[in-house]
Amino acid sequence: GENVEQHPSTLSVQEGDSAVIKCTYSDSASNYFPWYKQELGKGPQLIIDIRSNVGEKKDQRIAVTLNKTAKHFSLHITETQPEDSAVYFCAQTGANNLFFGTGTRLTVIP
Amino acid sequence: GAGVSQSPSNKVTEKGKDVELRCDPISGHTALYWYRQSLGQGLEFLIYFQGNSAPDKSGLPSDRFSAERTGGSVSTLTIQRTQQEDSAVYLCASSLGWTRYGDTQYFGPGTRLTVL
């Protein structure tokens, strides 16, 4: 079945530094890989996604890379700010739903 | 526009009681999903509705859990004879089409269920 491993589980960085979160997936048929940000007491919010026909996508300070051969994808946040502090989830598509990683709690220290 | 809404935001119940959780998806979205998030954990898929097709119930943890979607819009998740292990945040999401083809899932704020 589908399995998504996410690392690290917690990450602390100084404001202005970069943060990288990595995920490995098992289902080679998956073709869509979103990243969600969840703030305390709120539902997850999509921040960026990538489809299997591209290797990298960037949106301002956020970028995602995908290596289909190795079955892993990563989230990169540059110039981190305190408001980036949240829990981040990677996901891959299943037959009818998303399978999520276990989350990374990012803390940006001012 | 309006996003996905869920009610109630919080629900406290006693063990053995039944509860109903409601989800209003984004207007026009054909797909609706329910997920469960236990404390400090990731999201666990429960059930999926797509248009008029039979729902995918493969994620429901026991026969105490059921869900319906009326008129292709509002959905209700029902948990019968609640147990303490049912305590979690229940999240609803909707998408315009099929996630497998890359349609974004938009999440509601969740219902925090506490079973005493």
Chai-1 contact restraints between the chains, C-beta under 6 A:
chainA,res_idxA,chainB,res_idxB,connection_type,confidence,min_distance_angstrom,max_distance_angstrom,comment,restraint_id
A,Y32,B,G102,contact,1.0,0.0,6.0,A-B,restraint_1
A,K42,B,P109,contact,1.0,0.0,6.0,A-B,restraint_2
A,G43,B,L91,contact,1.0,0.0,6.0,A-B,restraint_3
A,G43,B,F107,contact,1.0,0.0,6.0,A-B,restraint_4
A,G43,B,G108,contact,1.0,0.0,6.0,A-B,restraint_5
A,G43,B,P109,contact,1.0,0.0,6.0,A-B,restraint_6
A,G43,B,G110,contact,1.0,0.0,6.0,A-B,restraint_7
A,P44,B,F107,contact,1.0,0.0,6.0,A-B,restraint_8
A,L46,B,T104,contact,1.0,0.0,6.0,A-B,restraint_9
A,R51,B,G102,contact,1.0,0.0,6.0,A-B,restraint_10
A,T93,B,T99,contact,1.0,0.0,6.0,A-B,restraint_11
A,T93,B,R100,contact,1.0,0.0,6.0,A-B,restraint_12
A,N96,B,Y48,contact,1.0,0.0,6.0,A-B,restraint_13
A,N96,B,D56,contact,1.0,0.0,6.0,A-B,restraint_14
A,N97,B,Y33,contact,1.0,0.0,6.0,A-B,restraint_15
A,N97,B,F45,contact,1.0,0.0,6.0,A-B,restraint_16
A,N97,B,Y48,contact,1.0,0.0,6.0,A-B,restraint_17
A,F100,B,G42,contact,1.0,0.0,6.0,A-B,restraint_18
A,F100,B,L43,contact,1.0,0.0,6.0,A-B,restraint_19
A,G101,B,G42,contact,1.0,0.0,6.0,A-B,restraint_20
A,T102,B,G42,contact,1.0,0.0,6.0,A-B,restraint_21
A,G103,B,G42,contact,1.0,0.0,6.0,A-B,restraint_22
